[in-house]
Amino acid sequence: MAKVISRDGTPIACERRGEGVPLILVGGAFSTGAAEAPLAALLTPHFRVVTYDRRGRGDSGDTAPYAVAREVEDLAALAEEERGPVSVYGMSSGGALVLEAAASGVPFERIAVYEPPFTVVEPGDTIAKARYTTRLTELLSAADRGGAAELFLSAVGMPPEVVAQVREAPMWPELEALAPTLAYDDAVMGDGTVPAERLAAVRPPVLVVDGGASPPAMRDAARRVAEAVRRGRHRTLTGQIHDVAPHVLAPVLREFFTA
């Protein structure tokens, strides 16, 4: 993989596929650039697709202390490397990171996000988010990566018996290795509410996509994001959930980014 050096000196591992207009793919929690490979393969005939390992993951470096602004600088470095108009797609908390980067002034041409996991503004939701942050911090401070991974999986709605099965699966060591970056995704999400005032600073056209079979609260949050940005559009993919099928999503992204 190639390396791009971010502003603070952190090497960010990336891979480029195809030719044409650059399109950066940004993953969410527990993902590295490899997780975006199936979607990248479907988009490569139409774009120069860039996937990368967010800091602290895969082949990328990490520099303490963490700050969301450093991840914004990572995206800016990747965009600058392409030397021209760059579009970007963000999945889940990666979508929230993309929107924050755009609000910070990273010059994206077009933006698409899939279900940025903001919490619709309700007191119970914000309290739950604060408790999650506190507990995640405690577990990671105690170097309990397994506990942190379990906490996240439970927080996103995975039943206890399924979490127990995942712990026995071959993927578990990989999840434990990525567990410290759960704190990074948590920081990207802020207090969990849709940051409407911040999103108003996003200038490029934005497509916000959700799945028709996703929880109502997540779909509501997607609509609110589309309403908060200056040039937002909302689209629902019938029958899809948060783990969206690449072959369903790819044509929607291709249409939006080539409009």
Secondary structure, 3 states (H helix, E strand, C coil): CEEEECCCCCEEEEEEECCCCEEEEECCCCCCHHHHHHHHHHHCCCCEEEEECCCCCCCCCCCCCCCHHHHHHHHHHHHHHCCCCEEEEEECHHHHHHHHHHHCCCCEEEEEEECCCCECCCHHHHHHHHHHHHHHHHHHHCCCHHHHHHHHHHHCCCCHHHHHHHHCCCCHHHHHHHHHHHHHHHHHCCCCECCHHHHCCCCCCEEEEEECCCCHHHHHHHHHHHHHCCCEEEEEECCCCCCCCHHHHHHHHHHHHCC
